[in-house]
Amino acid sequence: MGKIKVGILGATGVVGQRFVQLLSNHPWFEITEVAASERSAKQTYKEAVSGRWKIEGEIPEAVGKLEVKECVPNLDCKVVFSALDASVAGQIEEEFAEEGYIVISNARNHRMDPDVPLLVPEVNPEHIEVITLQRKKWSKGGYIVTNPNCSTIGLVMALAPLKEAFGLKRVILTTLQALSGAGYPGVASLDILDNVIPFISGEEEKIETESLKILGEFDGNNFIPAEIKVSASCTRVNVRDGHLESVSVELEKKPKDPEEIIKVWESFNPLKELGLPSAPKRPIIYRSEPDRPQPLKDRDVERGMACVVGRLRPCKVLDFKFFLLSHNTIRGAAGAAVLNAEYLFKRGYIPI
């Protein structure tokens, strides 16, 4: 088959740059359009990000030559990946959906909409059925699909197999979130050097609400949130990439021992037979060492698309506690959106 034409909205920002990196030379998708603010428009992409390219490696040559367009729905592509800032993403994404584009969004604006799937293909693939409701609203067949907050996605990947095997009652977590999650220029150096910041605006609320939507059900008309109590505390730490989370869980059915939980995690691989290019071969990887996972050592496992878990042990307040790690700008942002698009294509929601 010929490759599917895709565009990137907000292509000059850090998440947009990550989209460029992940989609260049993709076996199914071809970047034909890059769009950003009026300030960057009419320059080549290379000119627009000159001095501001923050991703490892060089700017892909073919994308560097593309002219940056404004974020209006007249782009030569079927699918747009949105890396837009939340201050502008909501309306722009709706305009593209209304004109028949398939919008795969990393922005928060539509995550909790009642007709928009908040998709993690390993966890809630059936939620894409809600797209039929959107297609009734957008007469030209467009729709919006979102991926979760960068901390939520690692959490639900670790929780989903526990919920299925044992049932979940309560979850308490504390995040240690990387600097790249704040975008660029992000947190001022004098605020974060020799410091931990115990507040990230809106982050705790996003984790507590998004996780319940993802782990809940879709009954054909409405999302039914999971009946789990989730309490999150969020911190910013002096790490470049990789969100670490300390998690305690109370389960409905008690495992015989920690090994039973580890086996559930290691056998979790619902996308195994689909052949999705971005899907990790092992979605959840358990590290048995007493000091793992660590951002520096584990964030790039499975090309940054896996959830790495470790230090599973009994909890004297709930049942068990553990640490998890996910790469926030890959699995927690652009990589998640690319995997969502691959899954939608495989399921027939993106036409050739």
Helices and strands as residue ranges (DSSP letters): E 4-9, H 14-23, E 29-36, H 45-48, H 61-64, E 68-70, E 79-82, H 86-98, E 102-105, G 125-130, H 131-137, E 143-146, H 150-166, E 168-177, G 179-182, H 189-192, H 203-214, E 217-218, E 223-224, E 229-236, E 243-251, H 258-266, E 284-287, H 295-298, G 301-304, E 307-314, E 320-326, I 330-334, H 335-346
